[in-house]
Amino acid sequence: MHAPARPRPRHRRRRTWTAPLLALVLAVPTLAAVAAPAATAVSGKVTIASSVSSSTVTRGTKITVRGTYRQGGKAVTCCSLRLQERTTGSWRTVATLKPSQGKMSRTLAPKVTTSYRFITTSGKTVSPVRTVKVRAVTAASAKVTLSSSASASKVKPGTKVTVTGYYRQGKKPISRYSVRLQQRTTGSWTTVRTVRPSSKGKLTAKVSPTRTTQYRWTTTSGKTVSPTRKVTVSKVASGVTVSSKASASRVTAGESVTLTSRYRSNGAPVTCCYLRVQASTTGSWKTLRTLPPSSTGNYTYRVKPTTTTSYRFVTTSGKTASPVRKVTVTPRTNVPEQTPEAPKPGPEPDPETSAPPSATAPDGFTIAGKGFGHGLGMSQFGAYGMAKAGRTSTQILEHYFTGTSVANRTLPKDVAVQVIAKSDPDTLTFTIDEGVWRIRTAKGTTARDKIPADTTGTLKIVGGKPVVVVGGTTYPQASERGATLRLHWSGTEYYESTGTPAVARLLRESGSAATHGSYRHGRFTVTVIDGHLNVVNELRFADEYLYGLGEMPSSWPQDALEAQAIAGRSYAFGKVAAPRRAACNCNVVDSTSDQFFTGWNKENEGTNGYYGKRWQAAVDAVTSGAKGRVVLHDGGVATTYYSSSTGGRTANSEEVWFEKIPYIRSVDDPWSQQAPGDLRKTNRVWTSTLTQTQASSIFGLTDIARIEVTETWESGQAKTLRATSVDGRSVVRTEQGDRFRTLLGLPGGWIDKVTPAQ
């Protein structure tokens, strides 16, 4: 977790000092002489010297900038000097220093080549400029070592092993740059996780190898690699037991049964190994699913038997099997059991003659296809597959975005995310889980402070302006109401930064959530647009916004998560850098019209936030303070579109949206068709139905007998469809790939075939 950011300066009313000061000057005539001993601007020579032995240092090295302030030959001690720096563009004041015996100094650690100077507060006298050139720390010079904390290099399956290492340059620890822990059982190296070193350069990661595995540390560039450490994993010890249990032994056809198993070795949970679920109806056993290792040694699988079936769990070696659990299935009383008649062999129908004029139009059609989404840019399931194959986040992104590179860039500070729009209720309840909150006016004054967590506020519109009702009192008061209202909660950079971290929520009058998520970071800015409440969550763009993006499962491989974080940031970059949209007072919205933003719900998902922390770690790995990794094309940040999966190849931009974008080119995406899990849930393959009425409306043709794909785009998405009626009339329709997806109501535009519904 990040340390709380410094709170922003509070707004204060200006106070007029002119009259009191004039009275004081009249009463004490000598005051002017005391405040400014010299009648003219200081004319002494100001000098600056660097404490480094040369004007070139390594990034992170501290330097001391010194100056002397003299008027003639005498030291000036009464007046302060400004220390300024410049990297590019204009000068910026770093500090205002008061001299001691005419001397002053400041210790700094420049990150890039920087020029320094001292200047009087009047700006009339300036010292000579001193430039310090900064070299980047080279990964090649850092010696990385790796050692295992296990007492021996041989462990039992599932035993936790702590892999440690040190990241140094010479004798100095490196703590600013992340290092990857990689493993190899057979074949190529794959990244397990990305680790940020401690202040002493120490790296630590816990692993639970299930088979003999080699480990190593490597820098993100891959130029520096640690020695390899091999951990030999012994076979599962004797005394292995696998239990089984079924939630019911008798069900009606179609009802679910939950199967559970406990995998143990000498009484201890086996957490290293896969376990197969098998079923038998005729005597032979058939594997239904191979379940991945469980951290508890407990396994669960749900089935829907249609006939009486026996179930068991068995180890992958086949040596140990659980007791058999028989589930007796009785047919539904209102659906008589029938034995389906075997199809009679016959000739394959000819598509061109299968719909003679005398044929009857079917009630609808079944469309079979692949992929989910528009297919532009990065495929998320493709990123998953590439990461599993050992590809880095940079390699993933550079594959899907043609001719691009990934690099650090300075990011916009804040982003405004619309969480309540005019389609949402105009009366909302604001609540926090702990800590305190406050109400701020458009002028920056506090209408009410330190409101406890057990006190809620009702957001509404009064006189065309946003207000909050707390305990029967409306805030702000009528005289202080404006077009904007802000809500702050503790533990954020806007309020009580070191206080109790609160999570804010907006609820409907029914008590249900009014937004997609809950909000740990930033603040709410409330306005009225077109007569309706409009609420945006303003928070840091570099990390806090990405923490809340709910676009990819946090359980996925680290490099896939990093690729998603970079793609999400790059997609939003241009929108955040541009002025806010007037229609929403926002940069982006919280729905998939931009990116799905759920705030704290994503950041805290899983037991004790386990999965949320994995996602946070991925964001942190591609963030460095105010800078972060983005996808670049031709010197600018690319707008990185992405979707869930494809039919095996991504789309050219003009296939979907007419406009040709040079980095959105069609590329191979075999990984989408290798997605894990249920085929239909991942949309590797899918079927969809189209009624005769819908088909007639789309093609402007009645009594359609068949629909065919006659031409495809380079991506494989349907380009041209031909509909033929029962009397032989045909209509051909050509569309963009994504247009057919929306017209036909499909998950994706990759259509394999269209068949008449049976």
Buried (B, 14 or more C-beta within 10 A) or exposed (E): EEEBEEBEEEEEEEEEEEEEEEEEEEEEEEEEEEEEEEEEEBEBEBBBBBEBEEEEBEBBBEBEBBBBBBBEEEBBEBBBBBBBBBEEEEBEEBBEBEBEEBBBBBEBEBBEBBBBBBBBEEEEBBBEEBEBEBEEBEBEEBEBBBEBEBEEEEBBBBBEBEBBBBBBBEEEBBBBBBBBBBBBEEEEBBBBBBBBBEEEBBBEBEBBBBBBBBBBBBBBEEEBBBEEBEBEBEEBEEEBEBBBBBBEEEBEBEBEBEBBBBBBBEEEBBBBBBBBBBBBEEEEBEEBBEBEBBEEBBBEBEBEBEEEBBBBBBBEEEEBBBEEBEBEBEBEEEEEEEEEEEEEEEEEEEEEEEBEEEBEBBEBBBBBBBBBBBBBBBBBBBBBBBBBBBBBBBBBBBBBBBEBEBEBBEBBEBBBBBBBBBEBBBEBBBBBBBBBBBBBBBEEBBBBEEBEBEEBBBBBBEEEBBBBBBEEEBBBEEEEBEEBBBBBBBBBBBBBBEBBBBBBBBBBEEEEEBBBBBBBBBBBBBBBBEEBBBBBBBBBBBBBBBBBBBBBBBEBBBBBBBBBBBBBBBBBBBBBEEEBBEEBBBBBBBEEEBBBBBBBBBBBBEEEBEBBBBBBBBBBBBBBEEBBBBBBBEEEBBBBBBBBBBBBBBBBBBBBBEEEBEBBBBBEBEBBBBBEEEEEEBBBBBEBEBEBEBBBEBBEBBBBBBBBBEEBBBBBBBBBBBBBBBBEBEBEBEBBBBBBBEBBEBBBBBBBEBEBEE
